[in-house]
Amino acid sequence: MKPTMDKILVTGAAGFIGYHLCERLLGEGHEVVGLDNLNDYYDVSLKQARLARLEGRDGFRFVRLDLADRTGMAALFAREGFTRVVNLAAQAGVRYSLTNPHAYIDSNLVGFINILEGCRHNQVEHLVYASSSSVYGANTAMPFSIHDNVDHPVSLYAASKKANELMAHTYSHLYGLPTTGLRFFTVYGPWGRPDMALFLFTRAILAGRPIDVYNHGRMQRDFTYIDDIIEGVTRVTFRTATANAVWRGDAPDPGTSAAPYRLYNIGNNNPVELLEMIGILEQELGREAQKNLMPLQPGDVPATYADVDDLMRDTGFRPATPLAEGIRRFVGWYRDFYKI
């Protein structure tokens, strides 16, 4: 995809997507500096297990650092001379933002400005950063498009991700920093996050415990397998954002700009009802779930559905993993990792 090798900073390297991206970039011969603060939002031992698979590999170095550490981040950028940065570190989770709002400000806003400043002052060629499908908030027009207005978030997490997009645009406009935001849609797969539905359901079903099924199972999600996500992220990383030559201020397109700024949805383009996902999981586990049907939770949206036409057109990305196959691979990993 790119003939020369880059020195790339991947933040959130011990996280689910960050770990897989580091694996991919190292496999392509790039030099990768992985940053993570190893916080305890979920099981730290899982993060350490991911990290253990990266450490010792040629071209990889780990830095334990918090994005909100302004002095530490400035020193890291000045010392390393990164060509590209992929910012995947963030305080994640919609429901957690209802009870721990300050964690989102510290990581997702203070941390992100430190990333932007580091890129600005150290000639970084391209900043790619994680946004989220949650920015669509109260939107109901399906599928969600990057060309839609997204000014009605329904959780602080979503608001922090929308803020990241606005901050990135400002730096693209003021300083010519190429930035690309990726709105992820329900990522799943081996080495996944324990706070996500597939992981929670698998653990509970194997333990014989009931599962909480929100919106009475009528929730729809655009489940996207990790390998497809990494393919898309990698393609975007080496396709430096450019200005939209026909962008107009009197009819502004939210997904592009007259500055070198881009947004993309990265999803499976195929929403699946939660009960259907549970049925596939039950079949794979050979057990029936005890379902505790519950109403829609505050901050949640009833459905997500990604329009990925722009990403496909610009990078050739095309999601390729059926949900049943992805769940099969996840369950295989889960049983092996937890010896169940």
N, C-alpha and C positions, 0 to 999 in steps of 0.2 A: 504493500500500500504506500510505503514511503521508503525510498532507497537508502537514506541516511538514518543513523540511529540517533535517538533523542535522549535527553536527560529529563525525566518526567517525575514530577511530584504527584503522588496519589495520596490525598488525605482520606482518612477513614479506612486505612489499608487493612486493619484487622476486622473490618466489617464485612458484611455479606457480599455486596457488590464490589467493594474495594479490593477484597482478597482475590476474587475471580479476575478482576481487571489486572491486578499485578501479575498474576499467573500468565495471562494472555500477553501482556507487554514484555515480560521477561522471555517468554517463548519466542517472541519476534526479535529478541536481541537488544532491546532498549535497556538503558540504565534507569532503575526505578528507586526513588527514595519514598518509602512508605511512612506516613505519619499517622499516629493515632494517640489518643489520650487514655485508651483502655478504661473508659468509665464503666460504671456498674449498672447502667440502664437495663442490660440483660446479662446473663451468665458470662462472666469474664473468662472463664476457662474455655468457652467455645471460641472467643476471640483469640486467646492464646494458642489454641490448637490450630486455628487458621494461620496465625503468624508463624508458628513453628514450621509449617510447610513452605514458607517463603524464606525464612532466615537460613543462611548458608548457601542459597542459590547465587550463582554468579550474577553480578549486576544489581543485587538488591541490598539496600541498607534500611534499617528501621530507626525512626526517630520518635521517641515518646514525648509528645508535646501537645498542649491544648491550643486550639485555634485562637482562643481569647487572650493568650499570652502575647501581648503586642510586641514586647522587646524580643522575646524568643522567636517569634515568627519573622520579624524584620531581619534578625541575625541569620536565620535559616536561609531566607531568600538571597541575602547578600553573599553568603558563603558558598551556596551551591550553584547558582547560575542555571536555573532550570530553563529549558526551552519551552516546555508545555506543562500545564497544571490541570489536574482533574480533581475538583473538590467534591468529594463524596461524604466528607465528615459533616455531621449535623446531629442535632437532637431530633430523633425521629419519633413518630407515633402521634396519632390524632388525640386519642383519649388521655394520654399522659399530659398533654398540653393543658387540659382542663384543670389539673391539680398542681402542675409544676411549671407555670408560665415563665418564670425567670430563666429556667434552663434553656428555653428556646431563644430568648433574647441574647444570652451570653454566647451560645454556640452559633446560632443561625444568623445573628445580626452583627454582634461584635466580632465574632470569628470571621465572618465573611468580609467585613471591611479590612481586616488584616490581610486576607488573601488578595483582595483587590489592590491594596497598597503595595504588597510584595510584588505583584505582577507589574504594576505600573512603574515602579522604580527600578526594575531589574530586567527589562527588555524581554519579558515572557511573550512568546509568539502567539499563544492561544490559551485562553482559560475556558475550560469546560466545567460546568457545575451542575449539581443535582438540584432540579426543581421537583415538582410533584404534581400528579394528577389532582391532588386535593385543591389546587388553586382554582379549579373550575367551580368549586363551592356550590352556590345556589343555581348555577346554570343547569338547564334541563334539555337543551337542544342536543341531540345525539347524532353522530358521534362528536365528541369534544374536538374542537379545532383550535390550533394555535392562532388562528385569525379572529377568534371570538374574543370579546371583552371578558375579562376575569376580575371584576372589581367587587365581587360579593363573596369573599371567603366565609366559611362557617366554622372555622377553628383557628386558634392562634398559630398552630403549626402551618396551616395553609397561608395565613397572612405573612408569616415569616418567609415562606418560599416565594410568595408574590413580591415581597420586599427585596429579596435577593435578585429577582429579575429586574426590578427598577434600579437597584444599585448598580448592577452590571451594565445596564443601558447607559447610565450616567457616565461610567468610566469609559465605555466605548465611545460615547459622544465627546467627552471632554479631552480624553487622552489618546484616542485611536486604538484602545486596547481591544483586540478581537475577543469576543465572549460568546459562548453558546450555552444556553440553558436547556437541560433535558428534563421533561416532565415524565417521570417514571409512573407506570401503571402496574400495581400489584405484582411485584417481582417475587418469584418462588423458585425453589430448587435445592440441590444439595448444599450444605453449609449455610442454610437459610437462617433467618432471624426467628428466635423463639417466641417473640411477641406477635408474630403473624399467624393468620388463621390456620393455614395448612399445618404448621408446626404444632400449634396449640391443640388442634383436633387430633393429630396423630398421637401425640403424647397422652391425651386424655383417653382416647379409644383403646389404646394398648394397655392402659392402666385400669380400664373398666369404669372410668368416671364419665359423667355426662358432659356434653359440650354446650356452650352458650351459643345459640344461633340467633343473631340479631335480625331485626326486621322480619321475623318469622320465616327466615330462609329465603325471602324474596329479594335479598340484596343481589345485585349483579356486579361482577368485577371482571376487568379485562386482564385475567391472569397471564403473566408473561414470563416465560422460562428464562432462567439466568443466562444460558448460552446465547439466546437471542438478544438479550439486553447487552451483553458484553460485545457481541458483534456490532451492534449499533453504536455503542459508546466508542469503540475503537475506531470505527469509520469516521465518526464525527471529530474525534480528537485530532486526526490528521487531515481534516478538511477545515482549514482555518476560516473562521467566519468572515464574511465580506459584507459590504454595504449593499442594500437593494437600490439599484440605480433608478428605479421608477417609483420609489417611495414618495408619498405626498403628504405634506403637513395638513392639507385641507381635507384629506380622507385617510387618516393614519391607519396603517396595518399593524396590529399589535404584535404580530409574530416576527416582523423584520424591522429594519430601520434604515435611515440614510447613513447611520454609523455602522461599523463592522460588528453587528449584533444579530444573533439568531436565536430562535426558540424552536424546539422540536418536541412533539409527543413521541414517546418510545414505549409502545405497547403491542399487544397481540392482535388488535383490531377485530376482536371477537369476544364480546362480553358473555359470561357464563353465570347462571344463577347459582347462588351458594349451595342450595340443596343438590344441584347436579354435581358440583365439585365434591360434596360430601359423599354422594353415591359412588363416585369413582374411587374415592379414598377407601370407603367401606369394602368395596370389591377387592382393592389391592391388599388391604390388611386382612381380609377374610373375616371381618367382624362388623357387627352392626352398631352404629352409634346411638347412645341415649341422648336425645336432643332436648335441650331446654330452650324452647322457642321464646324469644324476647322481642320487645319493640325496638325500633331504630334508636340508636344512642345519640345523645347530643354531640354535634361536631361531625357525625358520619353523614355520608351522602348515599342515597339508595342505589345509585348505579354509576359505573364509569365505563367509558367506551372510547378508545383512542382512534382518531383519524390520523394515520401515519403517512398520508400521501406525500407530504413535503419531505419527510425523511427518506422515503423510498425514492422519490424523484432525485434528490440531491446526493444521496450516498449509495443507492442500490440496496439499502437495507430491506429485508423482508422476513418477518417472523416465520419460523419453520417448525416449531415443536408443538404437536398436539397436546392438550391438557392431560390426557390419559397417559401418554408417554412421559411427560414431565413429572407427574405424580409417581409413576412407577420408579423413576430414577431417584426421586426424593426419598421414597419409602426405603429403597435399597440402601441409600446412604445412611438414613436414620437408623435402620436396624444394625448396620455394620458399626456405626460410630458409637451407638449406645449399647451394643451387644445384646440386642433384644430379638 
